[in-house]
Amino acid sequence: MRRDVFFTPHFAMFWFRQLERDPGGLGENVVGTVADAGQPDRNGRSHSPRGDGGMVAVLDILNVGAHAHGCHSDENALSGTANSMDQFSSYPAEMASVLSKQWESRGFPSDLLPPNASLVSLLDVCYQASLLREEDSPVRCRVIYASRTHLQSVTTEQPRPHVLSFSEPATLSPHNLRKLYAAADFYRAALAVTTDDDGTLVIWGLVVTGTEWVNRVEGSRFDGVSLPPNLVVHAIRPGHLVASSGYLRVLETNQGQLLIDGFDPFRSTWISSRFANVREELLRRVPDEQVSEAGETRVCESFVRDLAQSVVRRVLRLVRNRRHGGLMVVLPNGAHDDGTCEQWLRFRVQFQSDDSTLLYREMMQRLMARALAVATTRQLAVLTWSDYQQFRDAELRRLDDQLIDFSHFLADMMTVDGALILDHSFRLIGFGGEILGDTPVQNIHRATDIEGHQTVVEPADSAGTRHRSAYRLINGLNRAIAVVVSQDGDVRFVAHHNGQLTYWPYLP
């Protein structure tokens, strides 16, 4: 299989820069921020994350399963996730091949993909462009493969994107993407690409989507512009592409690794079980008069889970995009007044432990009460997250906006040097927390499935200072959970699980 298409001067420069950062080899800096289950050894083979200790080919893919969402299976609830993760070094030809197979298996229309040669070229150009910078800003863009005629012919009940055509199409190239991406802000518009009569890929216009699509991806309520199920390629950061059908992700390539599904610890049962008591308490706190008016309508427990997680997901996205890094620690309930904080943390700012620190929980309760009222008027038996996403209600929209603002507030505190500290009941304890203790952690287990049943041991000192601080804290406070965001956008969940210190990559 040809790989020379992928190796360009831009690509070579990327590797030389990595080599400058890591004179001893490219391994840690290139794939260390993603679970490198498929990273080759010195003999060119790839270590399998399986418990049998065997070896797998670099192009091995582990089949991924479906997941259930609380009360019932719900494909629309938040983002999808794989139950296990395997990866392989990828090039545009391999990525195009896997994308075509995944596209077909997901039932998306095959005529919405370009011919194979054009698909390889499209992915190659987007990858190269992601490695470039324009006036010291990295190239971040979305590219949709669709003709103007097709976009205008799509029928939908939701608003359609506004389409602007260029008088003269531009050839699709890394250089042209670099020059045009600023006009198509990543969150507001996409560059429209199609194949001309000569079979050449050209950029023919702008597709203005607005910013509401971000809420759809994060799992919040979506009331924005619809996209047809055409191929959309997101160039997120250097070497990091996401291919989707409209808003539905199909696969992702990140730091030379190809993922046919996400790896999302939020969807695990172990995280859900740690917050079970909190969910039960929130359900009990729904006002009695609201419950009596609801009659037979009840709130699905998974709705509470997905509501709380949607806020944290947005916080993580905000911190990742700021390229600063951050640390969030969730302590056991009561840690704010039982001496735990004094033993383990030195705060830049610690809040007085009054009701004002329970703002997160109070906003969730108000939103749950209003959502239950709307569900009751619609005579729903169960209020699910999927139902909530479809509601069109002015009061819910106002409460939604408050949660979005609160997410930005949490992200602001999280980017202060030190840790943002909450407890399991979503109480704000403080920020700028310095983790105390000098007991070193020698090793940590990297989970290769979201439940942490299979792990690979890694030296703890292979990570940065922020990570090692989180490891020390969780190793001493086994019931706490830490979420670490690196400056390069890597996110890890850290917990003491199955009797061992473990981390999970976060690839939603």
For each residue, the residues with C-beta under 8 A, 3 or more apart:
1: 91 93 94
2: 5 93
3: 6 7 91 93
4: 7
5: 2 91 92 93 120 121 124
6: 3 11 91 92 93 124 127
7: 3 4 11 12
8: 11 12 124 128
9: 12 13
10: 13 14 128 131 132 174
11: 6 7 8 14 15 127 128 131
12: 7 8 9 15 16
13: 9 10 16 17 131
14: 10 11 17 18 131 238 239
15: 11 12 18 19 26
16: 12 13 19 20
17: 13 14 20 21
18: 14 15 21 22 26 29 30
19: 15 16 22 23 26
20: 16 17 23
21: 17 18 29
22: 18 19 25 26 27 28 29 30
23: 19 20
24:
25: 22 28
26: 15 18 19 22 29 30
27: 22 30 31 32 36 39
28: 22 25 31 32 462
29: 18 21 22 26 32
30: 18 22 26 27 255 256
31: 27 28 34 36 39 255 256 257
32: 27 28 29 36 462
33: 255 486 488 489 490
34: 31 87 254 255 257 490 505 507
35: 49 85 87 263 446 447 448 505
36: 27 31 32 39 87 257
37: 46 47 48 49 85 86 87 448 456
38: 46 47 56 58 60 86 87 88 89 257
39: 27 31 36 46 47
40: 43 44 45 46 58 89
41: 44 45 46 47
42:
43: 40
44: 40 41 58
45: 40 41 55 57 58
46: 37 38 39 40 41 55 56 57 58 60 88
47: 37 38 39 41 55 456
48: 37 52 53 54 55 56 60 86
49: 35 37 84 85 86 448 454 456
50: 53 54 56 448 454
51: 454
52: 48
53: 48 50
54: 48 50
55: 45 46 47 48
56: 38 46 48 50 60 86
57: 45 46 60 88
58: 38 40 44 45 46 88 89
59: 88 94
60: 38 46 48 56 57 86 88
61: 86 88 98 260
62: 82 84 85 86
63:
64: 82 83 84 260 261
65: 82 83 84
66: 73
67: 80 81 83 267
68: 72 73
69: 72 73 74 77 78 302 306 385
70: 74 77 300 301 302 303 305 306 384 385
71: 300 301 302 382 384
72: 68 69 384
73: 66 68 69
74: 69 70 77 384 385 386
75: 80
76: 386 389
77: 69 70 74 219 302 306 384 385 386
78: 69 218 219 264 266 267 306 309 310 313 385 508
79: 217 218 219 249 262 264 313 508
80: 67 75 249 261 262 264
81: 67 261 262 263 264 266 267 450 508
82: 62 64 65 85 259 260 261 262 263 450
83: 64 65 67 449 450 451
84: 49 62 64 65 448 449 450 454
85: 35 37 49 62 82 259 263 448 449 505 507
86: 37 38 48 49 56 60 61 62 448
87: 34 35 36 37 38 257 258 259
88: 38 46 57 58 59 60 61 94 257 258
89: 38 40 58 256 257 258
90: 94 95 98 253 256 257 258
91: 1 3 5 6 94 95
92: 5 6 95 96 120 121 123 124 127
93: 1 2 3 5 6 96 97 120
94: 1 59 88 90 91 97 98 258
95: 90 91 92 98 99 123 241 243 251 253 258
96: 92 93 99 100 116 119 120 123
97: 93 94 100 101
98: 61 90 94 95 101 102 251 258 260
99: 95 96 102 103 113 119 123 243 250 251
100: 96 97 103 104 113 116 119
101: 97 98 104 105
102: 98 99 105 106 250 251 260
103: 99 100 106 108 110 113 231 245 250
104: 100 101 107 108 110
105: 101 102
106: 102 103 245 248 250
107: 104
108: 103 104 112 229 245 250
109: 112 229
110: 103 104 113
111:
112: 108 109 145 146 228 229 230 231 245
113: 99 100 103 110 119 145 231
114: 118 119 122 145 195 201 231
115: 118 119 195 199
116: 96 100 119 120
117: 120 121
118: 114 115 121 122 195 199 201
119: 96 99 100 113 114 115 116 122 123
120: 5 92 93 96 116 117 123 124
121: 5 92 117 118 124 125 172 201
122: 114 118 119 125 126 143 145 172 193 201 233
123: 92 95 96 99 119 120 126 127 233 241 243
124: 5 6 8 92 120 121 127 128
125: 121 122 128 129 172 173 174 177 201
126: 122 123 129 130 141 143 177 233 235 241
127: 6 11 92 123 124 130 131 235 239 241 253
128: 8 10 11 124 125 131 132 174
129: 125 126 132 139 141 174 177 178 181 235
130: 126 127 138 139 140 235 236 237 238 239 240 241
131: 10 11 13 14 127 128 139 238 239
132: 10 128 129 138 139 174 177 178
133: 136 137 138 139 178
134: 137 139 178 179 181 182
135:
136: 133
137: 133 134 182
138: 130 132 133 237 238
139: 129 130 131 132 133 134 177 178 181 235
140: 130 181 186 235 236 237
141: 126 129 177 180 181 184 186 190 191 234 235
142: 184 186 189 190 191 232 233 234 235
143: 122 126 177 190 191 192 193 232 233 235
144: 190 191 192 193 207 227 230 231 232
145: 112 113 114 122 193 194 230 231 232 233
146: 112 150 151 192 193 194 207 228 230
147: 150 151 194 204
148: 151 152 163 165 192 204 205
149: 152 153
150: 146 147 153 154 228 230
151: 146 147 148 154 160 161 163 192 207 228
152: 148 149 163
153: 149 150
154: 150 151 160 226 228
155:
156: 160 226 228
157:
158: 224 225 226
159: 224 225 226
160: 151 154 156 225 226
161: 151 207 208 209 210 225 226 227
162: 207 208
163: 148 151 152 192 205 206 207 208
164: 205 206 208
165: 148 204 205
166: 169 170 203 204 205
167:
168:
169: 166 196 202 203 204
170: 166 176 180 202 203
171: 176 200 201 202 203
172: 121 122 125 176 177 193 200 201 202 203
173: 125 176 177
174: 10 125 128 129 132 177 178
175: 178 179
176: 170 171 172 173 179 180 203
177: 125 126 129 132 139 141 143 172 173 174 180 181 191 203 235
178: 129 132 133 134 139 174 175 181
179: 134 175 176
180: 141 170 176 177 183 184 191 203
181: 129 134 139 140 141 177 178 184 186 191
182: 134 137 185
183: 180 189 206
184: 141 142 180 181 188 189 190 191 206
185: 182 188 189
186: 140 141 142 181 234 236
187: 211 213 214
188: 184 185 208 209 210 211
189: 142 183 184 185 206 207 208 209
190: 141 142 143 144 184 206 207 209 232
191: 141 142 143 144 177 180 181 184 203 205 206 207
192: 143 144 146 148 151 163 203 204 205 206 207
193: 122 143 144 145 146 172 201 202 203 204
194: 145 146 147 201 202 204
195: 114 115 118 199 200 201 202
196: 169 199 200 201 202
197:
198:
199: 115 118 195 196
200: 171 172 195 196
201: 114 118 121 122 125 171 172 193 194 195 196
202: 169 170 171 172 193 194 195 196
203: 166 169 170 171 172 176 177 180 191 192 193
204: 147 148 165 166 169 192 193 194
205: 148 163 164 165 166 191 192
206: 163 164 183 184 189 190 191 192
207: 144 146 151 161 162 163 189 190 191 192
208: 161 162 163 164 188 189 225
209: 161 188 189 190 212 213 224 225 227
210: 161 188 213 224 225
211: 187 188 214 224
212: 209 215 216 222 223 224 225
213: 187 209 210 216 217 222 224 225 227 247
214: 187 211 217 218 317
215: 212 218 219 220 221 222 224
216: 212 213 219 220 222 224 247
217: 79 213 214 247
218: 78 79 214 215 310 313 314 317
219: 77 78 79 215 216 306 309 310 313 385 389
220: 215 216 310 314 389 400 404
221: 215 388 389 390 391 396 397 400
222: 212 213 215 216 389
223: 212 392 397
224: 158 159 209 210 211 212 213 215 216
225: 158 159 160 161 208 209 210 212 213
226: 154 156 158 159 160 161 246
227: 144 161 209 213 230 232 246 247
228: 112 146 150 151 154 156 246
229: 108 109 112 245 246 248
230: 112 144 145 146 150 227 245 246
231: 103 112 113 114 144 145 243 244 245
232: 142 143 144 145 190 227 243 244 245 246 247
233: 122 123 126 142 143 145 241 242 243 244
234: 141 142 186 241 242 243 244
235: 126 127 129 130 139 140 141 142 143 177 240 241
236: 130 140 186 240 241 242
237: 130 138 140 240 488 489
238: 14 130 131 138
239: 14 127 130 131 253 254 255 256
240: 130 235 236 237 252 253 254 255 489
241: 95 123 126 127 130 233 234 235 236 252 253 254
242: 233 234 236 249 251 252
243: 95 99 123 231 232 233 234 249 250 251 252
244: 231 232 233 234 247 248 249 250
245: 103 106 108 112 229 230 231 232 248 250
246: 226 227 228 229 230 232
247: 213 216 217 227 232 244
248: 106 229 244 245
249: 79 80 242 243 244 252 262
250: 99 102 103 106 108 243 244 245
251: 95 98 99 102 242 243 258 259 260 261
252: 240 241 242 243 249 258 259 262 507
253: 90 95 127 239 240 241 256 257 258 259
254: 34 239 240 241 257 259 507
255: 30 31 33 34 239 240
256: 30 31 89 90 239 253
257: 31 34 36 38 87 88 89 90 253 254
258: 87 88 89 90 94 95 98 251 252 253
259: 82 85 87 251 252 253 254 262 263 507
260: 61 64 82 98 102 251
261: 64 80 81 82 251
262: 79 80 81 82 249 252 259 507 508
263: 35 81 82 85 259 450 504 505 506 507
264: 78 79 80 81 267 450 506 507 508
265: 268 271 447 450 493 504 506
266: 78 81 271 309 312 313 508
267: 67 78 81 264 450
268: 265 271 272 450 451 452 504
269: 272 273 451
270: 273 274 451 452 495 497
271: 265 266 268 274 275 481 493 495
272: 268 269 275 276 305
273: 269 270 276
274: 270 271 424 479 481
275: 271 272 278 279 305 308 424
276: 272 273 279 280
277: 280 281 424
278: 275 281 282 333 424 425 426
279: 275 276 282 283 301 304 305
280: 276 277 283 284 301
281: 277 278 284 285 425
282: 278 279 285 286 304 361 364 365 368
283: 279 280 286 299 301 304
284: 280 281
285: 281 282 365
286: 282 283 290 291 299 365 368 369 372
287: 290 291 369
288: 291 292
289: 292 293
290: 286 287 293 294 369 372 373
291: 286 287 288 294 372
292: 288 289 295
293: 289 290 373 376
294: 290 291 297 298 372 373 375 376
295: 292 376
296: 381
297: 294 372 375 376 379 380 381 382 383
298: 294 381 382 383
299: 283 286 303 304 368 371 372 382 383
300: 70 71 303 382 383 384 385
301: 70 71 279 280 283 304 305
302: 69 70 71 77 305 306 384 385
303: 70 299 300 306 307 368 371 383 384 385 388
304: 279 282 283 299 301 307 308 364 368
305: 70 272 275 279 301 302 308 309
306: 69 70 77 78 219 302 303 309 310 385
307: 303 304 310 311 364 367 368 385 388
308: 275 304 305 311 312 364 426
309: 78 219 266 305 306 312 313
310: 78 218 219 220 306 307 313 314 403
311: 307 308 314 315 360 403 406 407 410
312: 266 308 309 315 316 328 483
313: 78 79 218 219 266 309 310 316 317 508
314: 218 220 310 311 317 318 404 407 411
315: 311 312 318 319 328 407 410 411 414
316: 312 313 319 320 483 485 491 506
317: 214 218 313 314 320 321
318: 314 315 321 322 407 408 411
319: 315 316 322 324 325 326 411 414 415 485
320: 316 317 323 485 489 491
321: 317 318 489
322: 318 319 411 415
323: 320 487 488 489
324: 319 415 487
325: 319 415 466 485 486 487
326: 319 411 414 415 420 484 485
327: 414 418 419 420 466 469 470 482 483 484 485
328: 312 315 410 414 419 420 422 482 483
329: 419 420 421 422 433 470 473 480 481 482 483
330: 422 423 424 480 481 482 483
331: 335 336 340 341 421 422 423 424 429 477 479 480
332: 335 340 423 424 477 479 480
333: 278 423 424 425 427
334: 337 338 340 423
335: 331 332 338 340 341 423 429 480
336: 331 340 341 353 357 423 427 429
337: 334 353
338: 334 335
339: 342 343
340: 331 332 334 335 336 343 344 477
341: 331 335 336 344 345 347 350 421 429 430
342: 339 345
343: 339 340 436
344: 340 341 435 436 437 473 476 477
345: 341 342 419 421 430 433 434 435 436
346: 433 434 436
347: 341 350 418 421 430 431 432 433 434
348: 416 417 418 430 431 432 433 434
349: 430 431 432
350: 341 347 429 430
351: 356 357 428 429 430
352: 356 357
353: 336 337 357 427 429
354: 357
355: 358
356: 351 352 359
357: 336 351 352 353 354 427 428 429
358: 355 361 362 425 426 427 428
359: 356 362 363 406 428
360: 311 363 364 406 422 426 427 428
361: 282 358 364 365 425 426 427
362: 358 359 365 366
363: 359 360 366 367 399 402 403 406
364: 282 304 307 308 360 361 367 368 403 426
365: 282 285 286 361 362 368 369
366: 362 363 369 370 399
367: 307 363 364 370 371 396 399 400 403
368: 282 286 299 303 304 307 364 365 371 372
369: 286 287 290 365 366 372 373
370: 366 367 373 374 393 395 396 399
371: 299 303 367 368 374 375 383 388 391 396
372: 286 290 291 294 297 299 368 369 375 376 383
373: 290 293 294 369 370 376 377
374: 370 371 377 378 391 393 396
375: 294 297 371 372 378 380 383 387 391
376: 293 294 295 297 372 373 379 380
377: 373 374
378: 374 375 387
379: 297 376
380: 297 375 376 383 387
381: 296 297 298
382: 71 297 298 299 300 387
383: 297 298 299 300 303 371 372 375 380 387 388
384: 70 71 72 74 77 300 302 303 387 388
385: 69 70 74 77 78 219 300 302 303 306 307 388 389
386: 74 76 77 389 390
387: 375 378 380 382 383 384 390 391
388: 221 303 307 371 383 384 385 391 396
389: 76 219 220 221 222 385 386
390: 221 386 387
391: 221 371 374 375 387 388 396
392: 223
393: 370 374 396 397
394: 397 398
395: 370 398 399
396: 221 367 370 371 374 388 391 393 399 400
397: 221 223 393 394 400 401
398: 394 395 401 402
399: 363 366 367 370 395 396 402 403
400: 220 221 367 396 397 403 404
401: 397 398 404 405
402: 363 398 399 405 406
403: 310 311 363 364 367 399 400 406 407
404: 220 314 400 401 407 408
405: 401 402 408 409
406: 311 359 360 363 402 403 409 410
407: 311 314 315 318 403 404 410 411
408: 318 404 405 411 412
409: 405 406 412 413
410: 311 315 328 406 407 413 414 420
411: 314 315 318 319 322 326 407 408 414 415
412: 408 409 415 416
413: 409 410 416 420 431 432
414: 315 319 326 327 328 410 411 420 431 485
415: 319 322 324 325 326 411 412
416: 348 412 413 420 431 432
417: 348 432
418: 327 347 348 431 432 433 434
419: 327 328 329 345 431 432 433 434 435 469 470 482
420: 326 327 328 329 410 413 414 416 430 431 433
421: 329 331 341 345 347 428 429 430 431 433
422: 328 329 330 331 360 426 427 428 429
423: 330 331 332 333 334 335 336 426 427 429
424: 274 275 277 278 330 331 332 333
425: 278 281 333 358 361
426: 278 308 358 360 361 364 422 423
427: 333 336 353 357 358 360 361 422 423
428: 351 357 358 359 360 421 422
429: 331 335 336 341 350 351 353 357 421 422 423
430: 341 345 347 348 349 350 351 420 421 433
431: 347 348 349 413 414 416 418 419 420 421
432: 347 348 349 413 416 417 418 419
433: 329 345 346 347 348 418 419 420 421 430
434: 345 346 347 348 418 419
435: 344 345 419 469 470 472 473
436: 343 344 345 346
437: 344 472 473 476
438: 472
439: 472 475 476
440: 460 472
441: 444 460 468 471 472 475 501
442: 459 460
443: 457 458 459 460 501
444: 441 457 458 459 460 463 471 494 501 502 503
445: 452 455 456 457 458 500 501 502 503
446: 35 455 456 457 458 502 503 504 505
447: 35 265 450 451 452 454 455 497 502 503 504
448: 35 37 49 50 84 85 86 454 455 456
449: 83 84 85 452 453 454
450: 81 82 83 84 263 264 265 267 268 447 504
451: 83 268 269 270 447
452: 268 270 445 447 449 455 497 498 502 504
453: 449 498
454: 49 50 51 84 447 448 449
455: 445 446 447 448 452 500 502
456: 37 47 49 445 446 448
457: 443 444 445 446
458: 443 444 445 446 462
459: 442 443 444 462
460: 440 441 442 443 444 463 467 468 471
461: 468
462: 28 32 458 459
463: 444 460 467 468 471
464: 467 468 486
465: 468 469
466: 325 327 469 470 484 486
467: 460 463 464 470 471 484 486 492 494
468: 441 460 461 463 464 465 471 472
469: 327 419 435 465 466 472 473
470: 327 329 419 435 466 467 473 474 482 484 494
471: 441 444 460 463 467 468 474 475 494 501
472: 435 437 438 439 440 441 468 469 475 476
473: 329 344 435 437 469 470 476 477 480 482
474: 470 471 477 478 480 481 482 494 495 496 501
475: 439 441 471 472 478 496 501
476: 344 437 439 472 473
477: 331 332 340 344 473 474 480
478: 474 475 496
479: 274 331 332 496
480: 329 330 331 332 335 473 474 477 495
481: 271 274 329 330 474 493 494 495
482: 327 328 329 330 419 470 473 474 493 494 495
483: 312 316 327 328 329 330 491 492 493 494 506
484: 326 327 466 467 470 491 492 494
485: 316 319 320 325 326 327 414 489 490 491
486: 33 325 464 466 467 489 490 491
487: 323 324 325
488: 33 237 323
489: 33 237 240 320 321 323 485 486
490: 33 34 485 486 505
491: 316 320 483 484 485 486 505 506
492: 467 483 484 503 504 505 506
493: 265 271 481 482 483 503 504 506
494: 444 467 470 471 474 481 482 483 484 501 502 503
495: 270 271 474 480 481 482 502 503 504
496: 474 475 478 479 499 500 501 502
497: 270 447 452 500 502
498: 452 453 502
499: 496
500: 445 455 496 497
501: 441 443 444 445 471 474 475 494 496
502: 444 445 446 447 452 455 494 495 496 497 498
503: 444 445 446 447 492 493 494 495
504: 263 265 268 446 447 450 452 492 493 495
505: 34 35 85 263 446 490 491 492
506: 263 264 265 316 483 491 492 493
507: 34 85 252 254 259 262 263 264
508: 78 79 81 262 264 266 313
